[in-house]
């Protein structure tokens, strides 16, 4: 018991008994099973799965822990002042309430707040709860924050699509601007990019068998990601729209891809990724037309989606069968999906009042009422344990004379009256800036047993008290250009409650567009242009986003202050504009800040070397080493008039010559082109059946038999090929 007590001393008092027993039993069973089967050695140390899920409740201004196995709220950490809709993510020892403008850490053992730190960008991050984490991925800003030990902020260099993480703690990201696929191993502080999608191809990352896979949405195919780059393509068998979203992982042998533009959820057979066989036909499920969806998110056997328009969570099995539909009680924005390390999917209401727990095996859904647990003041209280003997204790013996003298009571006992406590935090506190003023509004706070007698509104330099029926006020006499944080606190006969604050606002004259940002741009000979800018004077407005464009590259919408463009040639002009908003009015587009940049032309022509030719499933695969001498390059292979598709190339690259056949030794030519010139190389010999081709000519039979030299190109239909096979079989007999 001493060892167990030391191992579990950092858990909360509430959760200690339940968690200690569960973890020890689970760990022992796992080790005994492995020892009996002989399939694994005992690990040096045990790393237990993070059980359950944390959610931030706006009304109680607290983070609550939901035990997914029991569907109960069993712990509470008071974190007052967090913004509505804040996320909560957990690590081994700490939890973190994540807002757009701060990250607040609390200790999971003491349930007390430790410290607050600013995030690297004012945006809502994508969270990952994994070994070595948790991680916050700021996709627009291209920043990855590790909150675990050692903590780190890792720049990705550009905007990112949705990340994934393998069980060993490696985070995988996809650069939207240049198609790079990069990994951040556990404890590392630098990204390593091992693969790249073709230029102009959209994509997304997922996991199949705990290994990274990239979805090429332009090529409608899946590719394994390995040390050597992208693996062979697995065709999807369907056409996707650019807004399609792939699930975080496969459910069984099926990978879910949602296509909201076509109102469909596709389930793709991914067993063919590791087997040389065709995939089964995709399963397509029709989604409600006109609805806005969040997801898909997958567990081992279940796919979950949220219909934000209807406020429902939908669960499907790997065959596309609808398993359950459940309403998500919520106010405000749409519910949030999260995958727990316990193989459950958690659906948070926008205000944290409810958490729906999705069973990762059968898709069933249980609604956990967090508001009720917060109001009962029993969150985390251990349940009453039955007598271990299993026997009921006999009632205390009474004197028979007392039994005869005591008349039966017909009066019902008066239940005890709960003592009133200070009210909860006001809900949905928001503030909008005006000219020398701020308009603030809120929803009622929970009275906690006594009528709300008033609200106190405070800000830097002043305060006011309003009636208990008030729902808003306008603060005048403020200084334009100065940021103000307004806090609202409810009061009843038991005292002042917990305050809730709106995000900072800056008063200023309305309807004045922002000034022009100061833009900096640098270009390389490879056609990459790095752009950064400083936030301009917003003239009292609230920043909505930036509009960033470059000549021939289209326009982007960003919240970050930097980005990159690739494939730029010649002279290009980069433009940045700030879009702002005042109160509930329409948006205003500010003045344009621009910078002209010229991509340098490389002085040396490129080079290419054919390292080998081998037989592929649909033709020949030509392996080359391409050197563009610092410029973007395109490579192409040619054999007897047949050309491969032009392909962006750098370093080791494979070029496919499809639908060709040959007899004997052949000659293959490869060409590389850049703005600096053209390079060529040729190879003569007999293609190898696998691996690298021989260095020189070795006459012999080709894949269709024969031995005549010269490398003649044969275009054979199915009947001709069948005839050759049958003739060969007769010769063997």
N, C-alpha and C positions, 0 to 999 in steps of 0.2 A: 504493500500500500504506500510506502514512502516514495517509491519511484513514481507511481501514478500521481501522487500529490504534487511532486516536483514538476512532472510533465504538464499538468493541467492547472498550475497555480495562476497562469495568465488568463484563464477563462473567467468570465463573470461569475459571481457567486450564484446567480440564478441558474446559469447553464452548466455549472461544474459537475453536478451529480449525473445528469443525463448524458452529457458529452463524454465524460470519462469512461462510463460503462460501455457506451456505444463504440467508442474508438478502440478500447482495449479488446472487446469481443471481436470486432471486425478485423483488427490487426492480427489477433491470434488465429482466427479462422483462416485468414489468407496465408499466413506463414505455415500453418499445419498442412493446408492443402498443397502448397508448393513442396513441402518436405516429403509428403507421401508420394506425390506424383514424380518427384525428382526433376521437375521442369525448371527450377530456378533456385539459386542460392539465396541464403538469408541476406538481405541488404544490410549495409553498415549502419544505416539509420532509417527510421520510418518517416515518410512524409504523408500526413493524412490529408484527405480531401477537405477543402473548406465547405462546411455544411451550411446550407441555408443561404439566405439572401437578406441584404439590408435595404431599407427604403426610407426616404425622408418624408415625414408627415408635416404638411404646411400648418395645419391647425395646432398641433402640439409643439411645433418648432423642435422636433426631435427626430433622431434616427432610430428606427425599430428593426429588430432582427426577427425574421420569419423562418422558423424551422420547417423546411419543406417536407420532412418525413412525417411530422405530426400536424402540419398546417396550423401551428400556433405561434403567436408572438411571445418570445421568451426573453427579450432584453430590450432596454431603452437607453439611449444616450442623448442627453439634452444638448442641442447645438442651436441656440437661439440666433435669430437674425439672418438665417440663410434664405436665399431667394426661392420663390415658388418654383416647384418643378426641379429642384436640385437632385442630382444623382448621388448615390452612395455606393462606394466600392470598398472591398475589404482585402487586406493582406493577412499575413500570418498573425501579427500582433495588433495591428491598427486598422481602424476604419477611416474613410475619408469622405466628407461631404463636399461634392464638387460643384461649384458654381462657375459662371462665366468670368467672374472677376476675382475669385479666391478659391483656395483649397484648404479646408479645415480638417485637421487630423484629430481623432479621438482614440483613446486607449480602449481596446476591447476587453481588458481585464477590469479596469476601474470605471469604464464608461464615462470618463472625464475628458474634456477638450484639452488637447496638448498645445497646438499652435496653428496659425493660418499663414499661408504663403500665396503669392500671386501666381497665376498661370502664365505660360509663355504667350498666350494669344487670347483675345476676348471672344471666344467661341465655345460652343458646347462640344466636348470631346467624345470620342468613341472609347469605351472602357473595356479592358481585358483583365479578368481575374485569373492569373496563371502563376505557375511556380516562378519565384524570383520577382513577382510583381507586387501590386497591380500596376498596369500601364494605362496611361491616358494618351490617346492619339488625336492630336489636333490636325485634322485632315486638310483644311484650307491653308493653314499656316505651315504645314509640313514639319511638325514638331512632335517628337515622341518623348513622353515623360514617364520615367520609371520611379514609382513611389516606394518600391522595395529597397532592400539593402544590397548593393550600394545604389543610392538614388542618383538619377542622371537625367539630363535633357539632351536628346539626340536629334540633331537636325537631319531631315530627309532631303532637303534641297529643293523641294517642290511639292505641290498638292498631291494628296493621296486618296485612293479609293478605300473601301472598308477593309481593315486589316484582319488577319487571322493569326492564331498562335497554336503551335504544336504542344504536346504534353510535356516535352522536355524544357519548356519555357522560352522557346524561340519565337519571336514575333516576325511575321512576314508582311511586307507592305508592297503596294504597287504604285509607282509614280504615274500620275495621270498625264503629265505633260510630255514625258519621253518614253513611257512604256517600260521602264526598268522594274524588275522584280528583285527586291532586296530583303535580306534577313538581318535580324538583330538577336544574336544568341543571348542566353541568360548571362547576366553580369557584364555583357559587352557594352562599349560606349560608342562604337562606330558601326555603321551599316555596311554590309557587304552585298553588292549587287551581282547576282549569278546568272541572270537571264534577262531577256528583253523582248517585248512584243514588237511586231513590225511597226514602222512609223504610220501614224494615223489610225491604228487599231485601238478600239476601246476594250477594256477588260475588267476583270474582277477576280479576287482570290477566294479560294475555298480549301477545304481539307477532304481528302479521300484516304481512308486508312491511316490517319494521323500524318499524312504527307501532303505538302503543298501542291495545289493544282491551280492553274490559271485558266479562266474562261476568256477566250478570245471572242468577244461579242461581234466583232466585224467579220471574222472568219467563221463564226458559228461552230467552234470546236473547243475541245478541252486538251490541255497539255500538262504532263507532269513537269515539275520544276526540279532540276537536279544540278549538281556541280558543273555539268557541261552545258547548261542552258535549258531550253525547252525540249521536252520529249516529242515523240511522234504525235500527230494530231488524232484525236478521237472525234469524228463528226457527231454533232448533236442530232442531226436528222430533222431540225426545225430551223426557222428563220426568226431571229430575235430583233427587237427594236432597241435603239440606243439606250433607253431608260431601263432595260431589264436588270434585275437584281438577283445575284446568286446567293444561296444559303451559305451559312458559315461552314457546314460540313455535310457529308452524305448521311442519309438515314437508311441504314441497310445498304443495299446496292443501288439506291436511287438518290440522285442529287436534285434538289428543288431549285427551280429558277422561276421567278415571278416576272411576268411581262404585263405591267399595268396598262400599257397603251392598247394591248390586244385583249385585256381582261382574262388572262389565262395564267395558270400555275402549271409549269411543266415539270415532270419527274423523269430525269434522264438516267438510263442504265449506265453505270460507270464501271461495271465489272470488266469491261473490255480494255480499260486503261492498262492493266497488267497482264492481259491474256490476248494472244493472237487469234481473236475471233470477233465476228461482228456483234454489235450491241443489239439488245432488244429494242423494240419500237418504243419511242417516248410515250409517256402517259400524260395527257393534258386534261386539266380540270378547269371548268369555266368559273370565273369569279364574277361577283355582282357588278354589273355595268354601272359606271358613274361613281363608284366608291373609290376612296383613297386608301391605299394599303401600306402597312409597315411590315417588313419581313421579306422573305421567309427566314425563319430561324429553326435549326434542326437539333434534335437530340439523337440518341442512338437509333430510335425507331419511329420518331414522330417529327412532323413538320408543323410549325405554328405560324399563323399570320394574324395580324390585327386589321380588321376593317375599321379604320378610324372614322369614316363617315357614319357608320351604324353603331360604333362603340362596342364591337364584338371581337372576341378572340376565336379563331377557327383552328382546329387541329385535324391533321390528316395522317394516315399511315403511309408506308412506302408505296402502296398500290394506288394511292390517290383517294382512298375511301375517307369520307368525312367522319371523324370519330366523335367530335363534340363541338358545340357552339355555346358560348357563354358571354353574357353581357359584362362589360367592364364599368362598374359604377365610377363616374368621373365628372369633374367639372373643369372646363377650360380646354387645353390642348389635348392631342391624342395620347393614348396610353403608350408606355415604353416597354419594349421586349428586352429580356436579358437572359443569357444562358448561364446557369450555375454549374460549378464544378461537380455537383452531385447528380448530373445528368437530368436535371429538371429545368424547365423553362419557366421564368417568372414574368408576369405581366403587371406592371405598376400603373395605377391610375395616375393622372397628371398631378393631382394634389397629394398623392401618397396615402389616400384614405383607404384604399383597398389594394391587395396583392392577389392575383390569380395564380395558383400553382398548377402547372401542367406536368402531369406524370410523363416522364420521358420514355416509358415502355408502352403504355396503352393509350395515351392521349387524353385521359380523363382530367377534368379541371375542378379545383376546389377554390372557393372564394374565401380569403382571409380578411376580415374586417379590422383594419388597423385602427380606425377611429374609435371603434368600440373598445378595443384593448387599451387605447390611450385614455379614454374616458373612465374606464373602470378602475384605473390606477393599480391594476393587477398584472400589468405586463411583466413577465419574467417570474412571477410567483410560482413556486413548485406546486404541482398538484398533490392532493392528499394521497398518501400511500396506504394501501390496505394492510390489515394485520398480517404479518408474515406467516402466522400459523394457519391462516385460512379459516379460523374459527371465530365466531362472533362472541364478544364478551358478554356475559350475562349481566342483566341490569342489577344495580345495587339493591341489596336486601332491605326491605322496609319493615318496620314494626307492624304486625297485623292490626294492633289497636289503632295505630295512626291511619292505616288504610281504611278502617271502618269509620273513623271520625272525619276524615278529609272528604268533603263532598266533591263530586266531579265539577271541574271548572267549565263554565260555558262561555267565558269571556275570552276572546281571541287576544293573543299577545300583540302588543303594539310594536311594529318593526322599528328598529333604531333609525333615527334620522341621520343621514350622512352629513358630516360637517362640511360647510362650504369652503372652497379653496379659491385662491386668486384665479382670475379668468385665464383662458388660453390666449395665444397670439392672434391678432386680427389676421384674416385671410386675404389673399390677393391684393396686397398693398402695392399700389402703382403710383407713379408720379410723372407728370408731363410738364415740360418747360414752357413758359410764356415770356413776354417782354417784362423783365423785372419781377417775375412771379413764377410760382410752381403750383400746379393743381394736383392735389393728392386725393386718392379714393381708396376704400377698403371694404371688405365684407365683414359681417359681425364675428366677434370672437366668441368662443364657447364660454358660457357664464359660470360653469363649474359649481352650480348650486346656489348662486346668488345673482340677482339682477345686475346687469352692467349699468353703473351709475355715470360713467363718463369715459371719454377717450382723451389721452394726452398726446399731442403731436409736437415733436421736437425736431429742430434742425440746427445747424451751426449758426449760432448767434441769436436764437430765439426759441420760443415754445408757446403753445396755446392749449387751453382745455375746452373740450366740446361736450355736448350732451351725449348720453348713452345711446340715443337713437341716431346719432350722426353717422353718415357713411362717406363723408368727404368734406374738403374745405379748400380754399385757395389762399396761399401764403403770398403776401405782397411785400413790396419794399426791398426786394432782393437785388443783388448786384449782378448785372449781366456779365457773362463770361466766367463766373465763379461756380464751381461744382458744389451741389448741395445733396446731402443724403437725409431723407426725411424718415423718421421712425414714429410708429404709432403703437401706443400701449393702452390696453383696456384696464378699467378699474372697477371693482365691486366692493362690497362691505368687508371682504377678507383681505383686500389689499390690491396692489398693482400686479398685473400679469406680466407675461413675457412680451418683449417688444418685437415688432416685425418691421423691416426696413425695405423701402423701394430702392431700386438701383439709382446710382448718382445721376442727376440731371443738371444741365447748365442753362440757366435762363439767358434769353437773348431776344432781340427783335425778330419777329416771325417773318417767314417767307423771304429770307435772304440766303441765296445759295452759297456754298462753301467756296473758298478761294482755291487757286490752282496748286496741286501738290508739287513739291520739288522732286524731280525724277532723276535717277541715276541709272545708266544702262551700259553694260560691257558685253562685247561679242568676241567669240573665238572662231578660228578658221573652220571648226567643225559645224558651224551654223548655230551654235547655242548662244542665246542672248539672255543674260541675267539682269533682272530689273528690280529696283527697290525705290521706295519713295517715303517721304515724311508726311504724317498726317497734317493736312492744311488747317487753316482757321475755319471751323465749322459754322461760324457766325451764330452761335447759340443753338444750332440744331443738333439732333442726335444722328450719329453715323449709322446708316443702314448697310452700305457696302461700297466697294470701289468697282468702277467699270474700267477694265484694263484691256487694251488692244494693241496689236502690232501689225504692220503692213503684211497682208496676206495670211494672217494667223487668226482672224476673227476676234471676237470680244469675250472676255471672261468676267465673271462676277466673283469677287473675293472679299474676305474680311481681313486677310493678312496684308502686310505692307511689302511683300516681295513675291516674285514668281520667276519662272524661266520659260523661254520659248525655244523650240528646237526646229531645225530644218529651215532656218532663215538664210536667205541669200541676198547678196548685193547690199543696198542701203535700205534700211527700214526705219520707220518712225514709230516709237512707242508712246502711247497716250494713256493718261490716268486721270479719272474724274471721281470725285467723292459725291455719293448720293446721300442726302440728309432728309430729315423729317421733323416737323414741328407739330406737337400735340397729335391729334388724330387726322391731321390734314394729309394732303397728297405729298409724294416725295419730290424733292428738288435736286436736279443734277448740277453740280458745281462747275467751276471753270476748269479748263483742260490744262494739265501739265504734261509736257511732251519732251522727248529726247530723241534725237536722230543718231543712229548708230550704223556703222558700216562693217560688214563681215569681211575680214581679211581673206584674200585669195591665196591659197597655198602656192609656193613657187616650185615645188617638186611634183612630178607625176606620180601616181600611185603604183604599187606593185602587187602582184598576186602569184601564188605558188600552189599548184595542185599537189596535195599530199597523198591522195589515193582515190580510187574509184571502186565502188562495190555494188553488188546487186541488192536492190531494194524490193519491196513488195509490189510496187507499181512501175518499176523501171530501174534506172541507175541513180546512185547517190554519189555526187562528186564532192569530195572534201577539199577545201581550199583554206589558205592562210592569206587574209586580205589586209593590206596596209594602205590606208587612205592618206597617209602623211599629214594627219591632223584635220582632214576634211571629211564630210559625209560622203560615203561611197556606195555604189550600186554594183552588184556582181551578177554575172550570167554565164551559164555553161552551154556549150554547143557540141553536138555529135551528128555529123553527116546531115546537116540541115535542120535537125531538131534542136529547139532552144528551150532552156529552162525559163521559168518566170523570173524577171528581174527582182533582185532581193537586196535589201539594205545589208551591208556586210562590214565587219570589223573583226580582225583576228580570225579564230577558227570558225568557219561557216560551212554549212552543207547546202548544196544546190541539187535540186531534184529534176532529173530528166525522165518524165513520165511517158508511159505507153511506147517504149522502144524495146527492140530485141536485136540481137547481133549473132554473128558466127565468127569465132576466132578472135584475133587481136584487133583492137580498135584504137582510134585516136580521138581524144576528147580535148576541147579547147575551153579555157576559162578567160573571161574578160572582166576588168574592173574599170569603172569610170568615176571621176570626180571633176570638180571645177579646175583642178590642176592638170588634167590630162587623162590618158587611157593607158592601162597596162594589160599584158596578155601572158598566158602560159599554156603549154600543151603537154599532154600525157599520152603515151602509147603503151598498150599492154592488154592483158586479159583481166577484166574486173574480177575481184575476189568475191567469194560467196558471203563473206562477212569480215568485219575488221578492216584493216588497211590493205590496199591493193599492192601487188608487187611493184618494185621500183622500176623494172624494165620489162620489155616484151617477153612474154612466156607463152608462145602459141599453144593452144589447147582448145578443148570443147567449150563453147559458150553455154548459156543457160538453156538454149534450145537444142543442144547437141551439135555434131559436125566438127570439123577441124580445119576448114579452109581459112587461110589468112586473108587480110584485107579489110575486115571489119564491116562487112556489108550490112546495111540496115534492112531489117525485115519487118513488114507490117502484116501480121497474121491475124485473121479473124478467128473466132472461137472454133469453127469447124476445122480449119487448118491445124490449129494447135491440138485439137482432139485427135486428129488423124496421126499427127506425129507421135503423140503419146501411145496410141494403140500399136503403131508400127514398132516403137521401141519395146513395148511389152512383148510382142511376138519374137523380136530378135533375142530377147533375154530367155524366152522359153526354148 
